[in-house]
Amino acid sequence: MINRLLLPFKQSKLLNTIFLSNIFISFHYSLIIYVNSTFLNNFFSETQVSSLYVIGSIVNTLLLLYASRILEKIGIYKFAIYCIFIEFFSTLGLAITSTPFLIGLYFLIHLIAISLLLFNMDVFIEIVSKDDSLTGSIRATYLTVANITIVIGPSIVALLLYKNNYSLVYIASCMFLVPLYYFFKRLKSVKNPEVKHIKIKETISEYIKNKNLFNILVSNFLLQLFYAFMVVYVPLYLEKYIGFSWSEIGLMFTIMLLPFVFFELPIGEMADEKYGEKEFLTVGFIVMGLTTLFLSFITAKVFWMWATLLFITRIGASFVEISSESYFFKQVHPDKSDVISFFRMNRPISFIIAPILATITLQFVPFQYIFILVGALMIIGTKYSLALTDTK
């Protein structure tokens, strides 16, 4: 397995630079992704927090529709550098201001900038990847490198938030963008991809005509919807309703995220060499769905019970994540920036749909039953994973 992990690093120096860059962007993101909703809840109601995610994600979606035009006009390198600077100052703004209006504004800018930065990372890795037969391994290594930092992130948050001082978390997050900028300077020589502009009707038509693309798009959307619910509402639920402190939540989330480190690399390898992605997607959705349903019936403040159940949900999510990434990029050429952009719109769209569904659901049922909705949606995902033509 170690040899398989190291194999993508032997492809090129540029690919290694992207892997190293991924460490810093992941540390930056992992420190704040789970604290954002509880931080915002100090200034806004839960409905207003949901609204901020919806507004930012709508803007994200629109910008991703035009991402290929931005790439064509200023190039992949400048696009990425601009995103780093904007993300740096928006995150810094969250650390130093206490005015609700400015906090809302900086948060919206952060949501937009980080989404575009992650899109640029996707394009970079597709450009410099040379061997299509290693797509699963490259994606698995890329995600594993990111997930190791994401596992560590909540533990750092637990230390920084011991006095409930969110500013320290955002400042620490900001600092990881500085080395990221210097690593990105090594990517200046990367040639701009031949871009294809998104024409909504034509791009949707391409997904509809290719049933495999459509089914993997829906599968990935359901995964992103799961993440959106978990990122926004689980921290709020655990802190506000169950009564855990952030020192407990941070450790719990570190345990919860370990499956992304343990499973994605071997699953990527097995998908490349033996089984294909279909089986792993289906098993992942079943595990995610059943375990998330069960969360609705746990209201006790028992650390290891919550940590174990959340850990199991991420076993399923890790299966779905690497399988959907690997399957999609086996179907798509790097110059299909329109198709890739549309696929990446799953994330901002999920952050539109999840808060809307949550807000409507919470009008009729207590907070805990939101997990029944999420679990049911994950089980529906098996319909789309089973419809895929397997790669093995």
Beta strands, then each sheet from edge to edge (+ up, - down):
end
